Amino acid sequence: MGPSCAWLITALVVTVGLPGMAGSAPLIGVEENTGDFYAISTTDASLQFIGHSGVARLGALEFNPRDGFFYGFTTGEAPMLYRFNIPPTLDAVTGQSIGPLGVFAFEGGLAFAPDGTAYAVNGGVTVPYLVTLNLNTGQATVVNSMQDRHDIAGLGWRGDGVLIGLDSTDNALLAIGPTTAEATT
């Protein structure tokens, strides 16, 4: 695949600490409509096909350094949480359904706190919720509503204990309180 297909990659994650990887870790992306996983070069943005996960409509993807798996959830009325394994050779991907989130997800973001808590934002056409995800059942527990319409399409954990969300509604980065869901630009 050439660089012209890069727009198809909808969820990216820096895989720092991928077990068995020496040196700098690659970016991993998944094509939302097909569930195809790619390694993305940090030098020239070229794509290396890893494998087909069998899971379409992934709206978020993140690496959990505590257990060495990737986690992602699908979008729609009945989103599901999945666990993915990618070997250090980057030549395959296997996925396992964990369970339903129990909340609507249009797009979203997923991030892991240093203590292992999985935070997610469901983004989209409604007022989004900040939730925590149970990695054993998939169940989302609502932390709070974000009180305003935001279309969060990426989420990360900042070193000072704040979540950072990429809001395509305002084309802004938001600081999001992990206990209140209060968001500031």
FENVEN-V310906 format. One record per residue. N is the residue number from 0. RES is the residue in one letter. PHI is phi as a letter, one per 30 degrees, with the letter a starting at -180 (none if undefined). OMEGA is omega in whole degrees, -180 to 180 (999 if undefined). BURIAL is + if it has 24 or more other C-alpha atoms within 12 Angstrom, else -. Layout:
# FENVEN-V310906
n=N res=RES phi=PHI omega=OMEGA burial=BURIAL
n=N res=RES phi=PHI omega=OMEGA burial=BURIAL
This chain:
# FENVEN-V310906
n=0 res=M phi=none omega=179 burial=-
n=1 res=G phi=c omega=-180 burial=-
n=2 res=P phi=e omega=-179 burial=-
n=3 res=S phi=d omega=179 burial=-
n=4 res=C phi=d omega=-176 burial=-
n=5 res=A phi=d omega=-180 burial=+
n=6 res=W phi=d omega=180 burial=-
n=7 res=L phi=d omega=-178 burial=-
n=8 res=I phi=d omega=-172 burial=+
n=9 res=T phi=c omega=-179 burial=+
n=10 res=A phi=b omega=-178 burial=+
n=11 res=L phi=b omega=178 burial=+
n=12 res=V phi=a omega=172 burial=+
n=13 res=V phi=d omega=-173 burial=+
n=14 res=T phi=c omega=178 burial=+
n=15 res=V phi=d omega=176 burial=+
n=16 res=G phi=i omega=177 burial=-
n=17 res=L phi=e omega=-175 burial=+
n=18 res=P phi=e omega=177 burial=-
n=19 res=G phi=i omega=-179 burial=-
n=20 res=M phi=c omega=175 burial=-
n=21 res=A phi=c omega=177 burial=-
n=22 res=G phi=i omega=-177 burial=-
n=23 res=S phi=d omega=-180 burial=-
n=24 res=A phi=d omega=-180 burial=-
n=25 res=P phi=d omega=166 burial=+
n=26 res=L phi=d omega=177 burial=+
n=27 res=I phi=c omega=179 burial=+
n=28 res=G phi=b omega=178 burial=+
n=29 res=V phi=b omega=177 burial=+
n=30 res=E phi=d omega=-172 burial=+
n=31 res=E phi=e omega=-173 burial=+
n=32 res=N phi=d omega=-175 burial=-
n=33 res=T phi=c omega=-175 burial=-
n=34 res=G phi=i omega=177 burial=+
n=35 res=D phi=d omega=179 burial=+
n=36 res=F phi=c omega=-180 burial=+
n=37 res=Y phi=b omega=166 burial=+
n=38 res=A phi=c omega=-176 burial=+
n=39 res=I phi=c omega=-179 burial=+
n=40 res=S phi=d omega=176 burial=-
n=41 res=T phi=d omega=179 burial=-
n=42 res=T phi=d omega=-175 burial=-
n=43 res=D phi=b omega=179 burial=-
n=44 res=A phi=i omega=176 burial=-
n=45 res=S phi=d omega=-176 burial=-
n=46 res=L phi=c omega=174 burial=+
n=47 res=Q phi=c omega=-180 burial=+
n=48 res=F phi=d omega=177 burial=+
n=49 res=I phi=c omega=-179 burial=+
n=50 res=G phi=l omega=179 burial=+
n=51 res=H phi=c omega=-177 burial=+
n=52 res=S phi=d omega=-175 burial=+
n=53 res=G phi=i omega=-178 burial=+
n=54 res=V phi=c omega=178 burial=+
n=55 res=A phi=c omega=177 burial=+
n=56 res=R phi=i omega=174 burial=+
n=57 res=L phi=d omega=-178 burial=+
n=58 res=G phi=c omega=180 burial=+
n=59 res=A phi=a omega=179 burial=+
n=60 res=L phi=a omega=179 burial=+
n=61 res=E phi=a omega=177 burial=+
n=62 res=F phi=c omega=177 burial=+
n=63 res=N phi=c omega=-178 burial=+
n=64 res=P phi=d omega=-180 burial=+
n=65 res=R phi=d omega=-179 burial=-
n=66 res=D phi=b omega=176 burial=-
n=67 res=G phi=i omega=179 burial=-
n=68 res=F phi=c omega=170 burial=+
n=69 res=F phi=c omega=176 burial=+
n=70 res=Y phi=b omega=177 burial=+
n=71 res=G phi=a omega=176 burial=+
n=72 res=F phi=b omega=180 burial=+
n=73 res=T phi=d omega=-179 burial=+
n=74 res=T phi=c omega=176 burial=+
n=75 res=G phi=j omega=-178 burial=+
n=76 res=E phi=d omega=-177 burial=-
n=77 res=A phi=b omega=-177 burial=-
n=78 res=P phi=d omega=-180 burial=+
n=79 res=M phi=b omega=173 burial=+
n=80 res=L phi=c omega=180 burial=+
n=81 res=Y phi=b omega=173 burial=+
n=82 res=R phi=c omega=-179 burial=+
n=83 res=F phi=b omega=175 burial=+
n=84 res=N phi=c omega=175 burial=+
n=85 res=I phi=b omega=-180 burial=+
n=86 res=P phi=d omega=180 burial=-
n=87 res=P phi=e omega=179 burial=+
n=88 res=T phi=d omega=179 burial=-
n=89 res=L phi=h omega=-177 burial=+
n=90 res=D phi=b omega=180 burial=-
n=91 res=A phi=a omega=172 burial=-
n=92 res=V phi=b omega=174 burial=+
n=93 res=T phi=b omega=-177 burial=+
n=94 res=G phi=b omega=179 burial=+
n=95 res=Q phi=b omega=175 burial=+
n=96 res=S phi=d omega=178 burial=+
n=97 res=I phi=c omega=178 burial=+
n=98 res=G phi=l omega=-177 burial=+
n=99 res=P phi=d omega=177 burial=+
n=100 res=L phi=d omega=-178 burial=+
n=101 res=G phi=i omega=175 burial=+
n=102 res=V phi=b omega=176 burial=+
n=103 res=F phi=d omega=176 burial=+
n=104 res=A phi=b omega=178 burial=+
n=105 res=F phi=d omega=171 burial=+
n=106 res=E phi=b omega=171 burial=+
n=107 res=G phi=k omega=178 burial=+
n=108 res=G phi=b omega=-178 burial=+
n=109 res=L phi=b omega=179 burial=+
n=110 res=A phi=b omega=178 burial=+
n=111 res=F phi=c omega=174 burial=+
n=112 res=A phi=d omega=178 burial=+
n=113 res=P phi=e omega=179 burial=-
n=114 res=D phi=d omega=178 burial=-
n=115 res=G phi=j omega=179 burial=-
n=116 res=T phi=d omega=177 burial=+
n=117 res=A phi=c omega=176 burial=+
n=118 res=Y phi=c omega=177 burial=+
n=119 res=A phi=b omega=173 burial=+
n=120 res=V phi=b omega=-175 burial=+
n=121 res=N phi=c omega=171 burial=+
n=122 res=G phi=h omega=168 burial=+
n=123 res=G phi=j omega=-168 burial=+
n=124 res=V phi=d omega=178 burial=-
n=125 res=T phi=c omega=174 burial=-
n=126 res=V phi=d omega=-175 burial=+
n=127 res=P phi=d omega=176 burial=+
n=128 res=Y phi=c omega=165 burial=+
n=129 res=L phi=c omega=-178 burial=+
n=130 res=V phi=b omega=165 burial=+
n=131 res=T phi=c omega=-178 burial=+
n=132 res=L phi=c omega=173 burial=+
n=133 res=N phi=d omega=-175 burial=+
n=134 res=L phi=d omega=177 burial=+
n=135 res=N phi=c omega=-176 burial=-
n=136 res=T phi=c omega=-175 burial=-
n=137 res=G phi=i omega=-174 burial=+
n=138 res=Q phi=e omega=176 burial=+
n=139 res=A phi=c omega=173 burial=+
n=140 res=T phi=c omega=-176 burial=+
n=141 res=V phi=d omega=172 burial=+
n=142 res=V phi=d omega=178 burial=+
n=143 res=N phi=a omega=171 burial=+
n=144 res=S phi=d omega=179 burial=+
n=145 res=M phi=d omega=173 burial=+
n=146 res=Q phi=i omega=-180 burial=-
n=147 res=D phi=a omega=180 burial=+
n=148 res=R phi=d omega=175 burial=-
n=149 res=H phi=b omega=176 burial=+
n=150 res=D phi=c omega=-176 burial=+
n=151 res=I phi=d omega=-179 burial=+
n=152 res=A phi=c omega=177 burial=+
n=153 res=G phi=a omega=-177 burial=+
n=154 res=L phi=b omega=177 burial=+
n=155 res=G phi=b omega=179 burial=+
n=156 res=W phi=c omega=179 burial=+
n=157 res=R phi=c omega=-175 burial=-
n=158 res=G phi=e omega=180 burial=-
n=159 res=D phi=c omega=176 burial=-
n=160 res=G phi=i omega=179 burial=-
n=161 res=V phi=c omega=174 burial=+
n=162 res=L phi=d omega=176 burial=+
n=163 res=I phi=c omega=-179 burial=+
n=164 res=G phi=c omega=175 burial=+
n=165 res=L phi=c omega=-175 burial=+
n=166 res=D phi=c omega=-179 burial=+
n=167 res=S phi=d omega=176 burial=-
n=168 res=T phi=d omega=-178 burial=-
n=169 res=D phi=c omega=-174 burial=-
n=170 res=N phi=h omega=-175 burial=-
n=171 res=A phi=b omega=169 burial=-
n=172 res=L phi=c omega=-180 burial=-
n=173 res=L phi=c omega=168 burial=+
n=174 res=A phi=d omega=-174 burial=+
n=175 res=I phi=b omega=178 burial=+
n=176 res=G phi=d omega=-176 burial=+
n=177 res=P phi=d omega=178 burial=+
n=178 res=T phi=c omega=-177 burial=-
n=179 res=T phi=b omega=-173 burial=-
n=180 res=A phi=i omega=176 burial=+
n=181 res=E phi=d omega=-176 burial=+
n=182 res=A phi=c omega=175 burial=+
n=183 res=T phi=b omega=179 burial=-
n=184 res=T phi=d omega=999 burial=-
